[in-house]
Amino acid sequence: MLAVNKGDLLPRLDHRELRYLRDRLQSKGLRVLSAHAVCASSGQGVGDLVDAILPALGGRDVFVCGSVNVGKSTLVTAAAPHE
């Protein structure tokens, strides 16, 4: 799964841009099941992300990766009530 946090700060982030990001990652050898734009601070899109993650887990762990100040902890906190 690819989650683009702080999607509310981007002027335009629609399915075309998410597909482009997914395709770029796949061209680098990463397997991306789906891509989601979220805003962890407001909760926008977090429920949809969790709904996509849970069926794909199959008992596996989830890793949240990203640069400093991208909202990793905020995303995990926002996702917790949805599980």
C-alpha distances in whole Angstrom, upper triangle without the diagonal:
4,6,10,12,16,15,19,20,20,22,20,16,16,14,16,15,11,12,14,11,9,12,14,11,11,15,15,14,10,8,5,5,5,6,8,11,12,15,16,19,20,17,17,13,12,14,12,8,10,11,8,7,11,12,9,10,14,15,13,12,10,10,10,11,13,17,19,20,16,16,14,17,17,14,14,18,17,14,17,19,17,16
4,7,10,13,12,16,17,16,19,17,13,14,13,14,12,9,10,12,9,7,11,12,9,11,14,14,14,10,10,7,8,6,4,6,8,10,13,14,17,18,16,15,12,12,14,12,9,12,13,11,10,14,15,13,14,17,19,16,15,12,11,10,10,11,14,17,17,14,14,13,16,16,13,14,17,16,14,18,20,18,18
4,6,10,9,13,14,14,17,15,12,13,13,15,12,9,12,13,10,10,14,14,12,14,17,17,17,14,13,10,11,9,6,5,6,7,10,10,14,15,13,12,9,9,12,11,7,10,13,11,10,14,16,14,15,19,20,18,16,12,11,9,10,10,13,15,15,11,11,10,13,13,9,12,14,13,12,15,17,16,16
4,7,6,10,11,10,13,12,9,11,12,13,11,8,12,12,9,11,14,14,13,16,18,18,19,16,16,13,14,11,8,6,5,6,8,10,13,14,13,12,10,11,14,13,10,13,16,14,14,18,20,18,19,23,24,21,19,16,14,11,11,10,12,14,13,9,10,10,14,13,10,13,16,14,14,17,19,18,19
4,5,8,9,10,13,13,11,13,15,16,14,12,15,16,13,14,18,17,16,19,22,21,22,19,19,16,17,14,11,8,6,5,5,6,9,11,10,10,9,9,13,13,11,13,16,15,15,18,21,20,20,24,24,22,20,16,15,11,11,10,11,12,10,7,7,8,11,10,8,11,13,12,12,16,18,17,18
4,5,6,7,11,12,10,13,16,17,14,14,17,18,15,17,20,20,19,22,24,24,25,22,22,19,20,17,14,11,8,6,5,7,8,9,10,10,11,11,15,15,14,16,19,19,19,22,24,23,24,28,28,26,23,20,18,15,14,12,13,13,10,7,8,10,13,10,10,14,14,13,14,18,19,19,21
4,5,5,9,8,7,10,12,14,11,11,15,15,13,15,18,18,18,21,23,23,24,22,22,18,19,16,12,9,5,5,6,9,10,11,11,9,9,11,14,14,13,16,18,18,18,21,24,23,24,28,29,27,25,21,20,16,16,14,15,16,14,11,11,13,16,13,12,16,17,15,16,19,20,19,22
4,6,8,9,9,11,14,16,14,14,18,18,17,19,22,22,22,25,26,27,28,25,25,22,22,19,15,12,9,8,6,10,10,9,11,9,10,12,16,15,15,18,20,20,21,24,26,26,27,31,31,30,27,24,23,19,19,17,18,18,15,13,13,15,17,14,14,17,18,15,17,20,21,20,23
4,6,9,9,13,16,17,14,15,19,18,17,19,22,21,22,25,26,26,28,26,26,23,24,21,17,15,11,10,9,12,11,12,14,12,14,16,19,19,18,21,23,23,24,27,29,28,29,33,33,31,29,25,24,20,19,17,16,16,14,12,13,16,18,15,15,19,20,18,19,23,24,23,26
4,5,6,10,13,14,11,12,16,15,14,17,19,19,19,22,24,24,26,24,24,21,22,19,15,13,10,11,11,14,14,15,16,14,14,17,20,19,18,21,23,22,23,27,29,28,29,33,34,31,29,25,24,21,20,17,17,18,16,13,15,17,20,18,17,21,22,20,21,25,26,25,27
4,7,10,14,14,11,13,17,16,16,19,21,20,22,24,25,26,28,26,27,24,25,21,18,16,12,14,13,17,17,17,18,16,16,19,22,21,21,24,25,25,26,29,31,30,32,35,37,34,33,29,27,24,23,21,20,21,19,17,18,21,24,21,20,24,25,23,24,28,28,27,30
4,6,10,10,8,10,13,13,13,16,18,18,20,22,23,24,26,24,24,21,22,18,15,13,11,13,13,17,18,17,18,15,15,18,21,19,19,22,23,22,24,27,29,28,30,33,35,33,31,28,26,24,23,21,21,23,21,18,19,21,24,22,20,24,25,23,23,27,28,26,28
4,7,8,6,7,10,11,11,13,15,15,17,19,20,21,23,21,21,18,18,15,11,10,7,10,12,15,17,16,16,13,12,15,18,16,15,19,20,19,20,24,25,24,26,29,31,29,28,24,23,21,20,18,19,21,20,16,17,19,22,20,18,21,23,20,21,24,25,23,25
4,5,6,6,9,10,11,12,14,16,17,18,20,22,23,21,20,17,17,13,10,9,8,11,14,17,19,18,17,14,12,16,17,15,15,19,19,17,20,23,24,23,25,28,31,29,28,25,24,22,22,21,22,24,23,19,20,21,24,22,20,23,24,22,21,25,26,23,25
4,6,5,6,8,10,10,12,14,15,16,18,20,21,19,18,14,14,11,9,9,9,13,16,19,21,20,19,15,13,16,17,14,14,18,18,16,18,21,21,20,23,26,29,27,27,23,23,22,22,21,23,25,24,21,21,22,25,23,20,23,25,22,22,25,26,23,25
4,5,5,6,9,10,10,12,14,15,16,19,20,19,18,15,15,13,11,11,12,15,18,21,24,23,22,19,17,19,21,18,17,21,21,19,21,24,24,23,26,29,31,29,29,25,25,23,23,22,23,26,25,22,23,24,27,26,23,26,28,25,25,28,29,27,28
4,5,5,6,9,10,11,13,14,15,17,19,17,17,14,15,12,10,10,10,14,16,19,21,21,21,18,16,18,20,18,17,20,21,19,20,24,24,23,25,28,30,28,27,24,23,21,20,19,20,23,22,18,20,21,24,23,21,24,26,24,23,27,28,26,27
4,5,5,6,9,10,11,12,14,16,17,15,14,11,12,9,6,7,8,11,14,17,20,20,18,16,13,15,17,15,13,17,18,15,17,20,21,19,21,24,26,24,24,20,20,18,17,17,19,21,21,17,18,19,22,21,18,21,23,21,20,24,25,23,24
4,5,5,6,9,10,10,12,14,15,14,13,10,11,9,7,10,11,15,18,20,23,23,22,19,16,18,20,17,15,19,19,16,17,21,21,19,22,24,27,25,24,22,21,20,19,19,21,24,24,20,22,22,25,24,21,23,26,24,23,26,28,25,26
4,5,5,6,9,10,10,13,15,14,14,12,13,11,10,12,13,16,19,22,25,25,24,21,19,21,23,20,18,22,22,19,20,24,24,22,24,27,29,27,26,23,22,21,19,18,20,23,23,20,22,22,26,25,22,25,28,26,25,28,30,28,28
4,5,5,6,9,10,11,13,11,12,10,12,10,8,10,11,14,17,19,22,23,22,20,17,18,21,18,16,19,20,17,18,22,22,20,22,25,27,24,23,20,19,17,16,15,16,20,20,17,19,19,22,22,19,22,25,23,22,26,28,25,26
4,5,5,6,9,10,11,9,9,6,9,7,6,10,12,15,18,20,23,24,22,20,17,18,20,17,15,18,18,15,16,19,19,17,19,22,24,21,21,18,17,16,16,15,18,21,22,18,20,19,23,23,19,21,24,23,21,25,27,24,24
4,5,5,6,9,10,9,9,8,11,10,10,13,15,19,22,24,27,27,26,24,21,22,23,20,18,21,22,18,19,22,22,19,22,24,26,24,23,21,20,20,18,18,20,24,25,21,23,22,26,26,23,25,28,27,25,28,30,28,28
4,5,5,7,9,9,11,10,13,13,12,15,16,19,22,24,27,28,26,24,22,23,25,22,20,23,24,20,21,24,24,21,23,26,27,24,24,21,20,19,17,16,18,22,23,20,22,22,25,26,23,25,28,27,26,29,31,29,29
4,5,5,7,6,8,7,11,11,11,14,15,18,21,22,25,27,25,24,21,21,23,21,18,21,22,18,18,22,22,19,20,22,24,21,20,18,16,16,14,14,16,20,21,18,20,19,23,24,21,22,26,25,23,26,29,27,27
4,5,5,5,6,7,10,11,12,15,18,20,24,25,28,29,27,26,23,23,24,22,19,21,22,18,18,21,21,18,19,21,23,20,21,19,18,18,17,17,20,23,25,22,23,22,25,26,23,24,28,27,25,28,30,28,27
4,5,7,9,10,14,14,15,18,20,23,26,27,31,32,30,28,26,26,28,25,23,25,26,22,22,25,25,21,23,25,27,24,24,22,21,21,19,19,21,25,26,23,26,24,28,29,26,27,31,30,29,31,34,32,31
4,6,9,11,14,16,16,19,21,23,26,27,30,31,30,29,26,26,28,26,23,25,26,23,22,25,25,21,23,25,26,23,22,20,19,19,17,17,19,22,24,22,24,23,26,28,25,26,30,29,28,30,33,31,31
4,7,9,13,15,16,19,21,24,27,27,31,32,30,29,26,26,28,25,22,24,25,21,20,23,23,19,20,22,23,20,20,19,17,18,17,18,20,24,26,23,25,23,26,28,25,26,29,29,27,29,32,30,29
4,6,10,12,13,16,18,20,23,24,27,29,27,26,23,22,24,22,19,20,21,18,17,20,19,16,17,19,20,17,17,15,14,15,14,15,18,21,23,20,22,20,23,24,22,22,26,26,23,26,29,26,25
4,6,9,11,15,18,20,23,23,27,28,26,25,21,21,22,19,17,18,19,15,14,17,16,13,14,16,18,15,16,14,14,15,15,17,20,23,25,22,23,20,23,25,21,21,25,25,22,24,27,25,23
4,6,7,11,14,16,20,20,24,25,22,21,18,17,19,16,13,15,16,12,12,15,15,11,13,16,18,15,15,13,13,14,14,15,19,22,23,19,20,18,21,22,19,19,23,22,19,22,24,22,21
4,7,10,14,16,20,20,24,24,21,20,16,16,17,14,12,13,13,9,9,12,12,9,11,14,16,14,15,13,14,15,16,18,21,24,25,21,21,19,22,22,19,19,22,21,18,21,23,20,19
4,7,10,13,17,18,21,21,19,17,13,14,14,11,9,12,12,8,9,13,12,10,13,16,18,17,17,14,15,15,16,17,20,23,23,19,19,18,21,21,17,18,21,19,17,20,21,18,18
4,7,10,13,15,18,19,16,14,11,12,14,11,9,12,13,10,11,14,15,13,15,19,21,19,18,15,15,14,14,15,18,20,20,16,17,16,19,18,15,17,19,18,16,19,21,18,19
4,6,10,12,15,15,13,11,7,9,11,8,6,10,11,9,11,14,15,14,16,20,21,20,19,15,15,14,15,15,17,20,19,15,15,14,17,16,12,15,17,15,13,17,18,16,17
4,7,10,13,12,11,8,7,9,11,10,8,12,14,12,14,17,19,18,19,23,24,23,21,18,17,15,15,14,16,18,17,13,13,14,16,14,12,15,16,14,14,17,19,16,18
4,6,9,9,7,6,5,6,9,9,8,11,13,13,13,16,19,18,19,23,24,22,20,17,16,14,15,14,16,17,15,11,10,11,13,11,9,12,13,10,11,15,15,14,16
4,6,6,6,5,7,7,11,11,11,13,15,16,16,19,22,21,22,26,26,24,22,19,18,15,16,15,16,16,13,10,9,11,12,9,8,12,12,9,11,14,15,15,17
4,6,5,7,8,7,10,12,11,12,15,16,15,17,21,21,20,24,24,23,20,17,16,13,14,14,15,15,12,10,7,9,9,6,5,8,8,6,8,11,12,12,15
4,6,8,11,10,13,15,14,15,18,19,19,21,24,24,24,28,27,26,23,20,19,16,17,16,17,16,12,11,8,11,10,6,7,11,9,7,11,13,14,14,17
4,6,9,9,11,13,14,15,17,19,19,21,24,24,25,28,28,27,25,22,21,18,20,19,20,19,16,14,12,14,13,10,10,13,11,8,11,14,13,14,17
4,6,5,8,10,10,11,13,15,16,17,20,21,21,25,25,24,22,19,19,16,18,18,20,20,17,15,12,13,13,9,8,11,10,6,8,11,11,10,14
4,6,8,9,10,12,13,14,16,18,20,21,22,25,26,25,23,20,20,18,19,19,21,21,18,15,13,15,15,12,10,13,13,10,11,14,14,12,15
4,6,5,6,9,10,11,12,15,17,17,19,22,23,22,21,18,18,16,18,18,20,21,19,16,14,15,16,13,10,13,14,10,10,14,13,11,14
4,5,5,6,9,10,10,12,15,16,16,20,20,20,18,15,16,14,16,17,19,20,18,15,12,12,13,11,8,9,10,7,6,10,10,8,11
4,5,5,6,9,10,11,13,15,15,19,20,19,18,16,17,16,19,20,23,23,21,18,16,15,16,14,11,12,12,9,7,10,9,6,9
4,5,5,6,9,10,12,13,15,18,19,19,19,16,17,16,19,20,23,24,22,19,17,17,18,16,13,14,15,12,10,13,13,9,11
4,5,5,6,9,11,11,12,16,17,16,15,12,14,13,15,16,19,21,20,16,15,14,15,14,10,11,13,11,8,12,13,10,11
4,5,5,6,9,10,10,14,15,14,13,11,13,13,16,18,21,22,21,18,16,14,15,14,10,10,12,10,7,9,10,7,7
4,6,6,7,9,11,13,15,15,15,14,16,16,19,21,24,26,25,21,19,18,19,18,14,14,15,13,10,12,12,8,8
4,6,6,7,9,12,14,14,14,12,15,15,17,19,23,25,24,21,19,18,19,18,15,15,17,15,12,14,15,11,11
4,6,5,6,10,11,11,11,9,11,12,15,17,21,23,23,20,18,16,17,17,13,12,15,14,10,12,14,11,10
4,5,5,8,9,10,11,10,13,14,18,20,24,26,25,22,20,18,18,19,15,14,16,15,11,12,13,10,8
4,6,7,10,11,12,12,16,17,20,23,27,29,28,25,24,21,22,22,19,17,20,18,15,16,16,13,11
4,6,9,9,10,10,13,15,18,21,24,27,27,24,23,20,21,22,18,17,20,19,15,17,18,15,13
4,5,5,7,8,11,14,17,20,24,26,26,23,22,19,20,21,17,15,18,18,15,15,17,15,12
4,6,9,11,14,17,20,23,27,29,30,27,25,22,23,24,21,19,22,22,18,18,20,17,14
4,7,10,13,16,19,23,26,28,29,27,25,21,22,23,20,18,20,21,17,17,19,17,14
4,7,10,13,16,19,23,25,26,24,22,19,20,22,19,16,19,20,17,17,19,18,15
4,7,10,13,16,20,22,23,21,19,16,16,18,16,13,16,18,15,14,18,17,14
4,7,10,13,17,19,19,17,16,12,13,15,12,10,14,15,12,12,16,15,13
4,6,10,13,15,16,14,14,10,12,14,12,10,14,15,13,14,18,17,15
4,7,10,12,13,11,10,6,9,11,9,8,12,13,12,13,17,16,16
4,7,10,11,9,10,7,10,12,11,11,14,16,15,17,20,20,19
4,7,8,7,8,7,10,12,11,12,15,16,16,18,22,21,22
4,6,6,9,9,12,13,13,15,17,18,19,21,24,24,25
4,6,8,8,10,12,13,15,16,18,19,21,24,24,25
4,5,8,9,10,11,13,15,16,17,19,22,23,24
4,6,9,9,9,12,14,14,15,18,20,20,22
4,6,5,6,9,10,10,12,14,17,17,19
4,5,5,6,9,10,11,12,16,16,17
4,5,5,6,8,10,11,14,15,16
4,6,5,6,9,10,12,14,15
4,5,5,6,9,11,11,13
4,5,5,6,10,10,11
4,5,5,8,10,11
4,6,7,8,10
4,6,5,7
4,5,6
4,6
4
